[in-house]
Amino acid sequence: MGLVQTGFTTFWVPVSYESYENNPESTGIFEKTSLFISAAMFTLGMLIVVFKDAIFLLLESSYRQAAGISSFLILMPIMCAVSAVTAVGTNFKKKTYWHMLIATISAGANILGNFMVVPIYGAKGAALSTGISYIIFFVMRTVISKRLYKVNYHLGKFYFSTVVFVFVAFINTFVNSLFLQVLSAVIGLILVLIVYREQVRYVLDFAIEELKKLKNKVANKMN
């Protein structure tokens, strides 16, 4: 997830600046990108939660206990990747001092959360606190950015998916039933796919079209 987030951010930053410099009034690319990256990150995150136990079996045995706290930690790359899109206004308007304040408040929330839940729940509490602090990080970056540069990011879909993910992460972290863990993650994945059905349909149609083109090329070469 971290690699996906880093790769996307590296690609997105120069593209966003170029788009803004060419036409500051055109916000379509930011709107569409936020929808697609949200759909991609939540879908990938849910898939990792569904298969987390199988994934950790591939690692050394000493890492396998980490599967129990991985769900909340997945919120980190999700929030960072999507906020790379929704926070562009702060950078475009050169109000980057807001980033320092946002980071400070988010870190403070994480420290406070750790004091409250780590003594009770240990590493699971630390994962919960970290996940929540990154949600705060996203909300603050997005709210401030939208005040500076108005874009319709369809945040209703994002916040709904975030609530679903938190619910799934809570079950996968604090409920010891493997059946309930997998069931909640599958239901969460279905809900995310429904919420972002237009983006999912677009990607599927695009993939099918590309496969058809590839098939035709192969057939023409064989002929």
C-alpha positions in Angstrom: 0.0 0.0 0.0 2.9 2.3 0.8 4.5 1.6 -2.6 1.2 2.3 -4.4 0.8 5.6 -2.4 4.3 6.7 -3.2 4.1 5.8 -6.8 0.8 7.7 -7.3 2.1 10.8 -5.4 5.2 10.9 -7.5 3.1 10.8 -10.6 0.4 13.1 -9.4 2.3 16.1 -8.1 3.7 17.4 -11.4 0.5 16.5 -13.3 -1.6 18.6 -10.8 0.7 21.6 -11.0 0.7 21.5 -14.8 -3.1 21.3 -14.9 -3.5 24.2 -12.6 -1.0 26.4 -14.4 -2.7 25.7 -17.7 -6.2 26.3 -16.6 -6.8 27.2 -12.9 -10.6 27.3 -13.4 -10.7 23.7 -14.6 -11.2 21.3 -11.7 -12.5 18.3 -13.5 -9.2 16.4 -13.3 -9.0 16.8 -9.6 -12.6 15.7 -9.1 -12.1 12.6 -11.3 -8.7 11.7 -9.9 -10.0 11.9 -6.3 -12.8 9.4 -7.2 -10.5 6.9 -8.9 -7.7 7.0 -6.4 -10.3 6.7 -3.5 -11.9 3.7 -5.3 -8.5 2.1 -5.9 -7.1 2.5 -2.4 -10.2 1.4 -0.6 -10.6 -1.6 -2.8 -7.0 -2.6 -2.5 -7.2 -2.0 1.3 -10.3 -4.2 1.7 -8.7 -6.9 -0.4 -5.6 -6.9 1.9 -7.8 -7.1 5.0 -9.7 -10.0 3.4 -6.5 -12.0 2.7 -4.3 -10.5 5.5 -3.9 -13.9 7.3 -2.9 -15.6 4.0 -0.5 -12.7 3.1 1.3 -12.9 6.5 1.8 -16.6 6.1 4.2 -15.7 3.3 6.4 -13.8 5.9 8.5 -15.1 8.7 6.6 -16.5 11.6 7.6 -13.7 13.9 5.7 -11.2 11.7 2.4 -13.1 11.7 1.0 -11.6 14.8 1.2 -8.3 13.0 -1.8 -9.4 10.9 -4.0 -8.5 13.9 -3.0 -4.8 13.8 -2.5 -4.3 10.0 -6.1 -3.3 9.3 -6.0 0.1 11.0 -2.5 0.8 9.7 -3.8 0.5 6.1 -5.6 3.8 6.7 -2.2 5.5 6.6 -1.5 5.1 2.8 -5.2 5.5 2.0 -5.5 8.8 3.7 -2.1 10.0 2.4 -2.8 9.0 -1.2 -6.3 10.6 -1.4 -5.3 13.7 0.5 -2.5 14.2 -2.1 -5.4 15.1 -4.4 -7.7 16.8 -2.1 -5.0 19.0 -0.5 -3.8 20.6 -3.7 -5.5 24.0 -3.0 -3.1 24.6 -0.1 -0.1 24.2 -2.4 -1.6 26.1 -5.3 -2.4 29.1 -3.2 1.0 28.9 -1.5 -0.4 28.5 2.0 1.9 25.7 2.8 2.3 26.8 6.5 -1.0 25.0 7.0 0.8 21.7 6.5 2.9 22.3 9.7 -0.2 23.0 11.8 -2.1 20.0 10.4 0.9 17.7 11.1 1.2 19.0 14.6 -2.5 18.5 15.4 -2.5 15.0 13.9 0.6 14.0 15.8 -0.9 15.4 19.0 -4.1 13.4 18.4 -2.0 10.3 17.9 0.0 10.9 21.1 -3.1 11.5 23.1 -4.7 8.4 21.7 -1.7 6.3 22.5 -1.8 7.5 26.2 -5.5 6.5 26.3 -5.6 3.1 24.6 -2.1 1.6 24.5 -2.1 0.8 28.3 -5.3 -1.1 27.7 -5.0 -2.7 24.3 -1.2 -2.5 23.6 -0.2 -2.7 19.9 -3.8 -2.9 18.8 -4.5 0.4 20.6 -1.5 2.0 19.0 -2.8 0.9 15.5 -6.3 2.3 16.3 -4.8 5.6 17.5 -2.6 5.8 14.4 -5.5 5.1 12.0 -7.8 7.7 13.6 -5.0 10.3 13.6 -4.6 9.8 9.9 -8.3 10.3 9.3 -8.0 13.6 11.2 -5.0 14.4 9.0 -7.0 13.9 5.9 -10.1 15.8 7.1 -8.0 18.9 8.1 -6.0 18.9 4.8 -9.1 18.6 2.7 -11.2 21.2 4.6 -8.5 23.8 4.4 -7.7 23.1 0.8 -11.4 23.3 -0.3 -11.6 26.7 1.3 -8.7 27.9 -0.8 -9.6 26.1 -4.0 -13.1 24.8 -4.4 -13.4 21.3 -6.0 -16.2 18.8 -5.7 -14.3 15.8 -4.4 -17.5 13.8 -3.7 -16.5 13.5 -0.1 -19.8 11.8 0.9 -18.6 8.7 -0.9 -15.2 8.9 0.7 -16.4 9.5 4.2 -19.0 6.6 3.9 -16.2 4.3 2.7 -14.0 5.5 5.6 -16.7 4.6 8.2 -17.1 1.2 6.6 -13.3 0.6 6.6 -13.0 1.7 10.3 -15.8 -0.7 11.2 -14.1 -3.6 9.3 -10.8 -2.7 10.8 -12.3 -2.7 14.3 -13.7 -6.2 13.8 -10.5 -7.5 12.3 -8.4 -6.0 15.2 -10.5 -6.7 18.3 -12.8 -9.6 17.3 -11.1 -13.0 17.4 -13.5 -14.8 15.1 -11.8 -15.4 11.7 -15.3 -16.0 10.2 -16.5 -12.5 11.3 -13.3 -10.9 10.2 -13.4 -12.3 6.7 -17.2 -11.7 6.4 -17.0 -8.1 7.5 -14.1 -7.4 5.1 -16.0 -9.0 2.2 -19.2 -7.0 3.0 -17.0 -3.9 3.3 -15.4 -4.6 -0.1 -18.9 -5.0 -1.7 -20.1 -1.7 -0.2 -17.0 0.1 -1.5 -17.5 -1.4 -5.0 -21.1 -0.3 -4.9 -20.3 3.3 -3.7 -17.6 3.6 -6.5 -19.5 1.5 -9.1 -19.1 4.1 -11.8 -15.3 4.1 -11.5 -15.2 0.3 -11.2 -17.4 0.0 -14.3 -15.1 2.4 -16.2 -12.0 0.5 -15.3 -13.6 -2.9 -16.2 -14.8 -1.6 -19.6 -11.4 -0.1 -20.3 -9.7 -3.4 -19.4 -12.1 -5.4 -21.6 -11.6 -3.0 -24.5 -7.8 -3.3 -24.2 -8.0 -7.1 -24.0 -10.1 -7.1 -27.2 -7.5 -5.0 -28.9 -4.7 -7.3 -27.8 -6.7 -10.3 -29.0 -7.2 -8.7 -32.4 -3.5 -7.9 -32.7 -2.5 -11.5 -31.9 -5.1 -12.8 -34.3 -3.8 -10.5 -37.1 -0.2 -11.6 -36.5 -1.2 -15.2 -36.6 -3.1 -14.7 -39.9 
